[in-house]
């Protein structure tokens, strides 16, 4: 991971521009962390859905085919 220091900014760059860039980086990091959390939740939910008994699926009106499709999606697919 690349470390970002203030030395990378030109010395004549206004402080407001530096703050805006840092804010954008921070927002990007927060967004990435949130996405990772979402991916983990999807993975866990799909593993639990995979474990539901066929009888229960039938009771709630979900077919085995639908479950198969859902549990075989990659973690980034919603």
N, CA, C and O atoms as a GROMACS GRO file, in nm:
protein
  312
    1UNK      N    1   0.084  -0.116   0.000
    1UNK     CA    2   0.000   0.000   0.000
    1UNK      C    3   0.090   0.124   0.000
    1UNK      O    4   0.189   0.130   0.073
    2UNK      N    5   0.054   0.220  -0.081
    2UNK     CA    6   0.133   0.341  -0.093
    2UNK      C    7   0.099   0.438   0.019
    2UNK      O    8  -0.018   0.465   0.045
    3UNK      N    9   0.200   0.487   0.084
    3UNK     CA   10   0.180   0.588   0.187
    3UNK      C   11   0.178   0.725   0.122
    3UNK      O   12   0.262   0.757   0.038
    4UNK      N   13   0.082   0.804   0.162
    4UNK     CA   14   0.069   0.938   0.104
    4UNK      C   15   0.116   1.039   0.208
    4UNK      O   16   0.072   1.038   0.322
    5UNK      N   17   0.205   1.125   0.166
    5UNK     CA   18   0.255   1.230   0.256
    5UNK      C   19   0.228   1.366   0.194
    5UNK      O   20   0.204   1.377   0.074
    6UNK      N   21   0.232   1.468   0.276
    6UNK     CA   22   0.211   1.603   0.226
    6UNK      C   23   0.324   1.646   0.135
    6UNK      O   24   0.308   1.741   0.057
    7UNK      N   25   0.439   1.580   0.142
    7UNK     CA   26   0.551   1.615   0.056
    7UNK      C   27   0.521   1.589  -0.091
    7UNK      O   28   0.588   1.644  -0.179
    8UNK      N   29   0.420   1.507  -0.119
    8UNK     CA   30   0.384   1.477  -0.257
    8UNK      C   31   0.310   1.591  -0.323
    8UNK      O   32   0.298   1.594  -0.446
    9UNK      N   33   0.259   1.684  -0.244
    9UNK     CA   34   0.188   1.798  -0.299
    9UNK      C   35   0.288   1.910  -0.329
    9UNK      O   36   0.381   1.932  -0.252
   10UNK      N   37   0.268   1.981  -0.439
   10UNK     CA   38   0.356   2.094  -0.467
   10UNK      C   39   0.348   2.197  -0.354
   10UNK      O   40   0.241   2.217  -0.298
   11UNK      N   41   0.458   2.262  -0.321
   11UNK     CA   42   0.459   2.355  -0.208
   11UNK      C   43   0.366   2.474  -0.226
   11UNK      O   44   0.322   2.534  -0.127
   12UNK      N   45   0.336   2.510  -0.350
   12UNK     CA   46   0.249   2.626  -0.373
   12UNK      C   47   0.101   2.589  -0.385
   12UNK      O   48   0.018   2.675  -0.415
   13UNK      N   49   0.068   2.462  -0.363
   13UNK     CA   50  -0.070   2.417  -0.372
   13UNK      C   51  -0.149   2.471  -0.253
   13UNK      O   52  -0.106   2.454  -0.138
   14UNK      N   53  -0.261   2.536  -0.278
   14UNK     CA   54  -0.339   2.592  -0.166
   14UNK      C   55  -0.385   2.483  -0.069
   14UNK      O   56  -0.416   2.371  -0.110
   15UNK      N   57  -0.388   2.517   0.056
   15UNK     CA   58  -0.428   2.422   0.161
   15UNK      C   59  -0.569   2.368   0.136
   15UNK      O   60  -0.596   2.252   0.166
   16UNK      N   61  -0.656   2.449   0.081
   16UNK     CA   62  -0.793   2.406   0.053
   16UNK      C   63  -0.793   2.290  -0.047
   16UNK      O   64  -0.872   2.196  -0.033
   17UNK      N   65  -0.707   2.294  -0.147
   17UNK     CA   66  -0.699   2.187  -0.246
   17UNK      C   67  -0.646   2.060  -0.180
   17UNK      O   68  -0.696   1.950  -0.208
   18UNK      N   69  -0.546   2.073  -0.095
   18UNK     CA   70  -0.493   1.957  -0.023
   18UNK      C   71  -0.603   1.894   0.062
   18UNK      O   72  -0.617   1.772   0.062
   19UNK      N   73  -0.680   1.976   0.133
   19UNK     CA   74  -0.789   1.925   0.216
   19UNK      C   75  -0.895   1.854   0.131
   19UNK      O   76  -0.947   1.750   0.171
   20UNK      N   77  -0.926   1.910   0.014
   20UNK     CA   78  -1.025   1.846  -0.074
   20UNK      C   79  -0.976   1.710  -0.121
   20UNK      O   80  -1.053   1.614  -0.124
   21UNK      N   81  -0.848   1.701  -0.157
   21UNK     CA   82  -0.794   1.573  -0.203
   21UNK      C   83  -0.794   1.471  -0.091
   21UNK      O   84  -0.826   1.354  -0.112
   22UNK      N   85  -0.757   1.515   0.029
   22UNK     CA   86  -0.756   1.423   0.144
   22UNK      C   87  -0.898   1.375   0.175
   22UNK      O   88  -0.920   1.259   0.209
   23UNK      N   89  -0.994   1.466   0.164
   23UNK     CA   90  -1.134   1.429   0.187
   23UNK      C   91  -1.180   1.326   0.084
   23UNK      O   92  -1.252   1.232   0.118
   24UNK      N   93  -1.140   1.344  -0.041
   24UNK     CA   94  -1.178   1.248  -0.146
   24UNK      C   95  -1.115   1.112  -0.118
   24UNK      O   96  -1.181   1.010  -0.135
   25UNK      N   97  -0.990   1.111  -0.077
   25UNK     CA   98  -0.924   0.983  -0.045
   25UNK      C   99  -0.995   0.914   0.072
   25UNK      O  100  -1.018   0.794   0.069
   26UNK      N  101  -1.028   0.992   0.174
   26UNK     CA  102  -1.096   0.937   0.291
   26UNK      C  103  -1.230   0.878   0.250
   26UNK      O  104  -1.266   0.768   0.294
   27UNK      N  105  -1.305   0.949   0.166
   27UNK     CA  106  -1.436   0.898   0.120
   27UNK      C  107  -1.418   0.769   0.041
   27UNK      O  108  -1.499   0.678   0.053
   28UNK      N  109  -1.313   0.762  -0.038
   28UNK     CA  110  -1.286   0.641  -0.116
   28UNK      C  111  -1.255   0.523  -0.024
   28UNK      O  112  -1.301   0.412  -0.048
   29UNK      N  113  -1.177   0.547   0.078
   29UNK     CA  114  -1.142   0.441   0.174
   29UNK      C  115  -1.267   0.393   0.247
   29UNK      O  116  -1.288   0.273   0.262
   30UNK      N  117  -1.349   0.486   0.293
   30UNK     CA  118  -1.472   0.450   0.364
   30UNK      C  119  -1.564   0.369   0.272
   30UNK      O  120  -1.624   0.270   0.315
   31UNK      N  121  -1.576   0.411   0.147
   31UNK     CA  122  -1.658   0.339   0.051
   31UNK      C  123  -1.608   0.196   0.029
   31UNK      O  124  -1.687   0.102   0.020
   32UNK      N  125  -1.477   0.181   0.021
   32UNK     CA  126  -1.418   0.048   0.002
   32UNK      C  127  -1.445  -0.042   0.122
   32UNK      O  128  -1.479  -0.159   0.106
   33UNK      N  129  -1.430   0.012   0.241
   33UNK     CA  130  -1.455  -0.065   0.363
   33UNK      C  131  -1.601  -0.108   0.370
   33UNK      O  132  -1.631  -0.221   0.407
   34UNK      N  133  -1.693  -0.017   0.333
   34UNK     CA  134  -1.835  -0.052   0.332
   34UNK      C  135  -1.863  -0.164   0.231
   34UNK      O  136  -1.938  -0.256   0.261
   35UNK      N  137  -1.803  -0.156   0.114
   35UNK     CA  138  -1.824  -0.260   0.012
   35UNK      C  139  -1.775  -0.395   0.061
   35UNK      O  140  -1.841  -0.496   0.038
   36UNK      N  141  -1.661  -0.398   0.129
   36UNK     CA  142  -1.609  -0.524   0.182
   36UNK      C  143  -1.707  -0.582   0.285
   36UNK      O  144  -1.731  -0.702   0.287
   37UNK      N  145  -1.762  -0.495   0.369
   37UNK     CA  146  -1.862  -0.540   0.466
   37UNK      C  147  -1.986  -0.597   0.397
   37UNK      O  148  -2.039  -0.699   0.439
   38UNK      N  149  -2.030  -0.530   0.291
   38UNK     CA  150  -2.146  -0.580   0.215
   38UNK      C  151  -2.117  -0.716   0.154
   38UNK      O  152  -2.202  -0.805   0.157
   39UNK      N  153  -1.997  -0.732   0.099
   39UNK     CA  154  -1.959  -0.860   0.039
   39UNK      C  155  -1.963  -0.972   0.143
   39UNK      O  156  -2.011  -1.082   0.116
   40UNK      N  157  -1.912  -0.942   0.262
   40UNK     CA  158  -1.910  -1.042   0.369
   40UNK      C  159  -2.053  -1.080   0.409
   40UNK      O  160  -2.083  -1.198   0.428
   41UNK      N  161  -2.140  -0.980   0.422
   41UNK     CA  162  -2.280  -1.009   0.458
   41UNK      C  163  -2.348  -1.096   0.352
   41UNK      O  164  -2.421  -1.189   0.387
   42UNK      N  165  -2.324  -1.067   0.224
   42UNK     CA  166  -2.383  -1.149   0.118
   42UNK      C  167  -2.333  -1.292   0.125
   42UNK      O  168  -2.411  -1.387   0.110
   43UNK      N  169  -2.203  -1.307   0.149
   43UNK     CA  170  -2.146  -1.442   0.157
   43UNK      C  171  -2.210  -1.521   0.270
   43UNK      O  172  -2.251  -1.636   0.251
   44UNK      N  173  -2.220  -1.461   0.386
   44UNK     CA  174  -2.279  -1.528   0.502
   44UNK      C  175  -2.426  -1.561   0.477
   44UNK      O  176  -2.472  -1.671   0.508
   45UNK      N  177  -2.500  -1.466   0.421
   45UNK     CA  178  -2.643  -1.488   0.394
   45UNK      C  179  -2.663  -1.603   0.295
   45UNK      O  180  -2.753  -1.684   0.311
   46UNK      N  181  -2.578  -1.608   0.194
   46UNK     CA  182  -2.592  -1.716   0.095
   46UNK      C  183  -2.558  -1.852   0.154
   46UNK      O  184  -2.622  -1.951   0.120
   47UNK      N  185  -2.460  -1.858   0.242
   47UNK     CA  186  -2.426  -1.986   0.305
   47UNK      C  187  -2.541  -2.030   0.396
   47UNK      O  188  -2.570  -2.149   0.405
   48UNK      N  189  -2.606  -1.935   0.463
   48UNK     CA  190  -2.721  -1.971   0.547
   48UNK      C  191  -2.839  -2.016   0.462
   48UNK      O  192  -2.909  -2.111   0.496
   49UNK      N  193  -2.861  -1.946   0.351
   49UNK     CA  194  -2.970  -1.982   0.260
   49UNK      C  195  -2.947  -2.121   0.203
   49UNK      O  196  -3.042  -2.197   0.182
   50UNK      N  197  -2.823  -2.154   0.179
   50UNK     CA  198  -2.787  -2.286   0.126
   50UNK      C  199  -2.823  -2.396   0.226
   50UNK      O  200  -2.854  -2.508   0.187
   51UNK      N  201  -2.820  -2.363   0.355
   51UNK     CA  202  -2.844  -2.463   0.459
   51UNK      C  203  -2.992  -2.482   0.493
   51UNK      O  204  -3.027  -2.573   0.568
   52UNK      N  205  -3.079  -2.398   0.438
   52UNK     CA  206  -3.222  -2.409   0.468
   52UNK      C  207  -3.276  -2.540   0.409
   52UNK      O  208  -3.244  -2.576   0.296
   53UNK      N  209  -3.357  -2.608   0.487
   53UNK     CA  210  -3.414  -2.736   0.443
   53UNK      C  211  -3.510  -2.716   0.326
   53UNK      O  212  -3.576  -2.613   0.316
   54UNK      N  213  -3.517  -2.815   0.239
   54UNK     CA  214  -3.604  -2.810   0.121
   54UNK      C  215  -3.750  -2.790   0.160
   54UNK      O  216  -3.825  -2.721   0.091
   55UNK      N  217  -3.790  -2.852   0.271
   55UNK     CA  218  -3.929  -2.840   0.319
   55UNK      C  219  -3.962  -2.694   0.352
   55UNK      O  220  -4.071  -2.647   0.321
   56UNK      N  221  -3.869  -2.625   0.414
   56UNK     CA  222  -3.890  -2.484   0.449
   56UNK      C  223  -3.898  -2.398   0.323
   56UNK      O  224  -3.981  -2.309   0.313
   57UNK      N  225  -3.811  -2.426   0.228
   57UNK     CA  226  -3.815  -2.353   0.101
   57UNK      C  227  -3.951  -2.368   0.035
   57UNK      O  228  -4.008  -2.271  -0.014
   58UNK      N  229  -4.002  -2.489   0.034
   58UNK     CA  230  -4.132  -2.516  -0.028
   58UNK      C  231  -4.242  -2.438   0.044
   58UNK      O  232  -4.332  -2.383  -0.020
   59UNK      N  233  -4.234  -2.433   0.178
   59UNK     CA  234  -4.334  -2.360   0.257
   59UNK      C  235  -4.336  -2.211   0.222
   59UNK      O  236  -4.443  -2.149   0.223
   60UNK      N  237  -4.222  -2.154   0.193
   60UNK     CA  238  -4.216  -2.010   0.165
   60UNK      C  239  -4.219  -1.979   0.015
   60UNK      O  240  -4.208  -1.864  -0.026
   61UNK      N  241  -4.234  -2.083  -0.066
   61UNK     CA  242  -4.252  -2.064  -0.209
   61UNK      C  243  -4.126  -2.039  -0.289
   61UNK      O  244  -4.130  -1.971  -0.392
   62UNK      N  245  -4.014  -2.092  -0.244
   62UNK     CA  246  -3.888  -2.076  -0.317
   62UNK      C  247  -3.847  -2.213  -0.372
   62UNK      O  248  -3.844  -2.312  -0.299
   63UNK      N  249  -3.815  -2.215  -0.499
   63UNK     CA  250  -3.778  -2.342  -0.561
   63UNK      C  251  -3.631  -2.374  -0.536
   63UNK      O  252  -3.551  -2.286  -0.504
   64UNK      N  253  -3.598  -2.500  -0.550
   64UNK     CA  254  -3.459  -2.544  -0.539
   64UNK      C  255  -3.374  -2.477  -0.647
   64UNK      O  256  -3.257  -2.445  -0.624
   65UNK      N  257  -3.432  -2.458  -0.764
   65UNK     CA  258  -3.359  -2.394  -0.874
   65UNK      C  259  -3.322  -2.250  -0.838
   65UNK      O  260  -3.210  -2.205  -0.864
   66UNK      N  261  -3.416  -2.178  -0.776
   66UNK     CA  262  -3.387  -2.040  -0.735
   66UNK      C  263  -3.277  -2.038  -0.630
   66UNK      O  264  -3.186  -1.955  -0.634
   67UNK      N  265  -3.285  -2.131  -0.534
   67UNK     CA  266  -3.181  -2.136  -0.432
   67UNK      C  267  -3.046  -2.166  -0.496
   67UNK      O  268  -2.946  -2.105  -0.461
   68UNK      N  269  -3.042  -2.260  -0.589
   68UNK     CA  270  -2.917  -2.295  -0.655
   68UNK      C  271  -2.856  -2.173  -0.724
   68UNK      O  272  -2.736  -2.147  -0.713
   69UNK      N  273  -2.939  -2.099  -0.795
   69UNK     CA  274  -2.891  -1.978  -0.863
   69UNK      C  275  -2.836  -1.878  -0.762
   69UNK      O  276  -2.728  -1.822  -0.782
   70UNK      N  277  -2.909  -1.855  -0.655
   70UNK     CA  278  -2.870  -1.755  -0.555
   70UNK      C  279  -2.740  -1.793  -0.483
   70UNK      O  280  -2.652  -1.709  -0.468
   71UNK      N  281  -2.728  -1.916  -0.439
   71UNK     CA  282  -2.610  -1.954  -0.361
   71UNK      C  283  -2.485  -1.969  -0.447
   71UNK      O  284  -2.374  -1.973  -0.395
   72UNK      N  285  -2.501  -1.976  -0.578
   72UNK     CA  286  -2.385  -1.987  -0.666
   72UNK      C  287  -2.341  -1.854  -0.727
   72UNK      O  288  -2.253  -1.851  -0.813
   73UNK      N  289  -2.403  -1.746  -0.683
   73UNK     CA  290  -2.358  -1.614  -0.727
   73UNK      C  291  -2.225  -1.582  -0.658
   73UNK      O  292  -2.199  -1.628  -0.547
   74UNK      N  293  -2.144  -1.502  -0.725
   74UNK     CA  294  -2.020  -1.457  -0.663
   74UNK      C  295  -2.052  -1.350  -0.558
   74UNK      O  296  -2.160  -1.292  -0.559
   75UNK      N  297  -1.959  -1.327  -0.468
   75UNK     CA  298  -1.986  -1.239  -0.355
   75UNK      C  299  -2.016  -1.095  -0.396
   75UNK      O  300  -2.080  -1.022  -0.321
   76UNK      N  301  -1.971  -1.052  -0.512
   76UNK     CA  302  -1.994  -0.914  -0.552
   76UNK      C  303  -2.128  -0.895  -0.624
   76UNK      O  304  -2.170  -0.782  -0.648
   77UNK      N  305  -2.195  -1.005  -0.659
   77UNK     CA  306  -2.326  -0.994  -0.725
   77UNK      C  307  -2.434  -0.975  -0.621
   77UNK      O  308  -2.437  -1.043  -0.518
   78UNK      N  309  -2.524  -0.882  -0.650
   78UNK     CA  310  -2.634  -0.860  -0.555
   78UNK      C  311  -2.759  -0.931  -0.601
   78UNK      O  312  -2.862  -0.924  -0.533
   0.00000   0.00000   0.00000
